[in-house]
Amino acid sequence: MTAFADGKINAYLGPVELGAPDDLESVIIEFLNGAKRSLDIAVQEIDNPKIAQAILDARWRGIDVEVFLEQDYLRSLLQGRPPKQPKPRNGETPEQALFRTQWLDDETQLAENRRILAALLRSDVQVRGDFNPKLFHQKFILRDYRDGKSCPTAALLSGSANFTETDTHRNLNHVVVFDSAFVCRQYQAEVAQLRRGSFGRGMHGDVPKVYDLAGVPVKILFAPDHTPELEIIKQMLKGEKEIFFAIFTFAGSSGIETQCSRWPAAG
């Protein structure tokens, strides 16, 4: 863990299995365990059972928990109208194959996601699938900050890691924790937007100005509201010697790719 801004920003790099210094699974669980009032969780995918258990335990401690998930990791897209009928297995009738598919069969890679969803619902956790047909790529937890009211445990966890076995143990990822009412306030507006099921420009208003957090400049931007691609290009244009990227892909971002051509040795 590396601390910035007098401990107001803590950055973690994982996983330890690949030689990184931090156990991201433990970082996320510890953050969840620190909740005293509320947890607003927006994440693309949850299939890590230990993280899911921490969410359930929070609910059973009396924490108000709300979860937003990408629907594509929970539902099966059926082809055709009516849907194409499942192929019977050996000894099955077509009727038995349909019943198995509708009620029993969950041998897909989504089985753990669905098992966790069922557990959350059984524990009266408010779970919403995203209302966006595009990929829901959020990854954050807003802790103990609602209705503009903060408390000593209010904080924001975000980063590149999904709450999955892969992202916490097999893929290089990072997590950042902000102990800042300013940062929490920006994410509270995002949570309100998710509850409304509305996406796009308007609700967040103008692009936030830079906020000085104990000497560290912080600016919070959301896509597509604040067109973060333009902010990335703006920062690239300030470069004079070198730029380093740690990123999954540049796909669909022609503006950033164009700027990268100025830096042939960039890595």
C-alpha positions in Angstrom: 0.0 0.0 0.0 1.2 3.5 -0.9 -0.3 6.5 0.9 -0.7 10.0 -0.5 -2.3 13.3 0.6 -1.5 12.7 4.3 -3.2 9.3 4.2 -6.3 10.6 2.5 -5.5 8.5 -0.6 -4.3 4.9 -0.3 -3.3 2.9 -3.4 -3.0 -0.8 -3.6 -1.5 -3.0 -6.4 -2.2 -6.7 -6.8 -2.4 -9.6 -7.0 0.3 -11.1 -4.7 0.2 -14.2 -6.9 1.9 -12.3 -9.6 4.4 -10.6 -7.3 2.5 -7.4 -6.6 2.6 -6.1 -3.0 -1.1 -6.1 -2.0 -3.9 -8.7 -1.6 -6.8 -6.9 -3.3 -9.4 -9.3 -2.0 -8.4 -8.5 1.6 -8.4 -4.8 0.8 -11.9 -4.9 -0.5 -13.2 -7.1 2.4 -11.6 -4.8 5.0 -13.2 -1.8 3.4 -16.6 -3.5 3.5 -16.1 -4.6 7.1 -15.5 -1.0 8.0 -19.1 0.1 7.2 -21.2 1.5 10.0 -24.3 2.8 8.1 -24.5 2.1 4.4 -22.8 0.5 1.4 -23.6 1.6 -2.2 -21.8 -0.9 -4.4 -21.6 -0.6 -8.2 -19.5 -3.2 -9.9 -19.5 -5.0 -13.2 -19.3 -8.5 -11.7 -19.2 -10.4 -8.4 -18.1 -14.0 -8.4 -15.6 -13.9 -5.5 -17.4 -15.7 -2.6 -15.3 -14.1 0.1 -16.2 -10.6 -1.0 -19.8 -11.7 -1.4 -19.7 -13.0 2.2 -18.5 -9.7 3.4 -21.4 -8.0 1.7 -23.8 -10.4 3.3 -22.2 -10.0 6.7 -22.6 -6.3 6.4 -26.3 -6.6 5.8 -26.6 -8.9 8.8 -24.8 -6.3 10.9 -27.6 -3.9 10.0 -25.8 -2.0 7.3 -28.1 -0.6 4.5 -26.7 -2.3 1.4 -27.5 -1.5 -2.3 -25.8 -3.2 -5.2 -25.8 -2.4 -8.9 -24.5 -5.2 -11.3 -24.1 -5.7 -15.1 -27.0 -7.9 -16.2 -25.1 -9.7 -18.8 -23.3 -11.7 -16.1 -26.6 -12.8 -14.6 -29.0 -13.6 -17.4 -28.9 -15.9 -20.5 -29.8 -14.4 -23.8 -32.2 -16.6 -25.6 -32.2 -16.7 -29.4 -35.4 -16.4 -31.4 -39.1 -15.7 -30.7 -40.1 -18.1 -29.2 -36.6 -19.1 -28.0 -34.8 -22.0 -29.6 -35.5 -25.1 -27.6 -32.7 -26.8 -25.6 -31.2 -30.0 -27.0 -32.3 -33.1 -24.9 -29.6 -35.1 -23.2 -29.4 -38.8 -23.4 -32.7 -40.2 -21.9 -34.4 -36.9 -21.8 -37.6 -35.9 -23.5 -37.9 -32.4 -25.0 -40.2 -31.5 -22.1 -37.6 -32.6 -19.5 -34.9 -30.7 -21.3 -36.9 -27.5 -21.2 -37.7 -27.9 -17.5 -34.0 -28.5 -16.8 -33.0 -25.4 -18.6 -35.7 -23.3 -17.0 -35.2 -24.5 -13.4 -32.3 -26.8 -12.8 -29.4 -26.4 -15.3 -26.7 -23.9 -14.2 -23.5 -25.5 -15.4 -22.3 -22.3 -17.1 -19.5 -19.9 -16.2 -22.2 -17.7 -14.7 -23.2 -20.2 -12.1 -21.3 -18.5 -9.3 -22.6 -15.1 -10.2 -26.1 -16.3 -10.0 -25.5 -18.2 -6.7 -24.2 -15.0 -5.2 -27.1 -13.0 -6.5 -29.6 -15.4 -4.9 -27.7 -15.2 -1.6 -27.9 -11.4 -1.7 -31.6 -11.4 -2.4 -32.2 -13.9 0.4 -30.5 -11.5 2.8 -32.7 -8.6 1.6 -30.0 -6.8 -0.2 -31.4 -4.3 -2.8 -29.9 -5.5 -6.1 -30.4 -3.8 -9.4 -29.3 -4.8 -12.8 -28.0 -1.9 -14.7 -30.5 -0.2 -17.0 -28.0 0.4 -19.8 -27.8 -1.9 -22.9 -24.1 -1.2 -23.1 -21.5 -2.7 -20.8 -21.8 -1.5 -17.2 -18.2 -1.0 -16.2 -18.4 0.7 -12.8 -16.2 -0.6 -10.0 -16.7 1.3 -6.8 -18.0 1.2 -3.2 -19.4 4.3 -1.5 -19.3 3.7 2.2 -21.3 5.6 4.9 -22.2 8.6 2.7 -25.8 9.3 1.8 -28.0 12.3 1.4 -25.0 14.6 1.7 -24.4 13.3 5.2 -20.9 12.1 6.1 -19.5 10.3 9.2 -16.0 9.3 10.3 -16.0 6.1 8.3 -17.2 7.6 5.0 -14.9 6.7 2.2 -14.8 5.7 -1.5 -13.1 2.6 -2.9 -12.6 2.3 -6.7 -10.1 1.0 -9.2 -9.7 -1.4 -12.0 -10.6 -4.6 -10.2 -13.9 -6.4 -10.5 -15.0 -8.3 -7.4 -14.0 -11.6 -9.0 -11.5 -14.4 -8.4 -9.8 -13.5 -11.7 -9.4 -9.8 -10.9 -8.3 -10.3 -7.3 -6.0 -13.2 -7.8 -5.0 -13.7 -11.5 -5.0 -10.3 -13.3 -2.9 -7.3 -12.6 -5.2 -4.6 -11.0 -5.3 -1.8 -8.6 -7.6 -0.4 -5.9 -7.6 3.2 -4.6 -9.3 4.3 -1.3 -10.2 8.0 -0.8 -10.9 9.3 2.7 -12.6 12.5 1.4 -16.1 13.9 1.7 -15.5 15.8 -1.6 -14.8 12.5 -3.4 -17.8 10.8 -1.7 -20.1 13.6 -2.8 -19.2 13.2 -6.4 -19.9 9.4 -6.3 -23.2 10.0 -4.4 -24.4 11.8 -7.5 -23.4 8.8 -9.6 -25.3 6.5 -7.3 -28.4 8.7 -7.6 -28.1 8.5 -11.4 -27.9 4.7 -11.2 -31.0 4.5 -9.1 -32.8 6.5 -11.7 -31.6 4.3 -14.5 -30.5 7.3 -16.5 -27.2 7.6 -18.3 -25.6 10.4 -20.2 -24.8 14.0 -19.8 -26.8 16.3 -17.6 -27.1 15.0 -14.0 -23.5 15.6 -13.0 -23.5 19.1 -14.5 -20.2 20.7 -15.5 -16.9 18.9 -15.4 -15.7 19.2 -11.8 -12.8 21.4 -11.1 -9.5 20.2 -9.6 -9.8 19.7 -5.8 -6.8 20.0 -3.6 -6.7 17.0 -1.3 -3.9 17.6 1.2 -1.7 18.9 -1.7 -2.7 16.2 -4.2 -4.8 17.5 -7.2 -8.0 15.4 -7.6 -10.6 15.5 -10.3 -13.5 13.1 -10.6 -14.9 12.4 -14.0 -17.6 9.9 -15.1 -18.2 8.5 -18.6 -20.0 9.5 -20.7 -21.0 12.5 -18.7 -17.6 14.2 -18.5 -16.0 12.8 -21.7 -12.9 11.5 -19.8 -11.2 10.7 -23.1 -10.7 14.5 -23.6 -9.2 14.8 -20.1 -6.7 12.0 -20.9 -5.7 13.7 -24.1 -5.4 17.0 -22.3 -3.0 15.5 -19.8 -1.0 13.7 -22.6 -0.6 17.1 -24.4 1.2 18.3 -21.3 3.9 15.6 -21.6 7.4 16.6 -22.5 9.6 13.5 -22.1 7.7 10.2 -21.6 4.3 8.8 -20.9 3.6 5.3 -19.4 0.3 3.5 -19.7 -1.0 0.6 -17.6 -4.3 -0.1 -19.4 -6.3 -3.0 -20.7 -7.0 -1.6 -24.2 -7.3 1.5 -26.3 -10.1 0.0 -28.4 -12.5 2.6 -29.8 -10.4 5.6 -28.6 -9.0 7.1 -31.8 -8.1 10.4 -30.1 -5.9 8.7 -27.5 -4.3 6.5 -30.1 -3.5 9.6 -32.2 -1.7 11.2 -29.3 0.2 8.0 -28.6 1.8 8.3 -32.1 3.6 11.3 -30.7 5.3 9.0 -28.2 6.8 6.1 -30.2 8.7 4.8 -27.2 5.8 5.0 -24.8 5.1 1.8 -22.9 
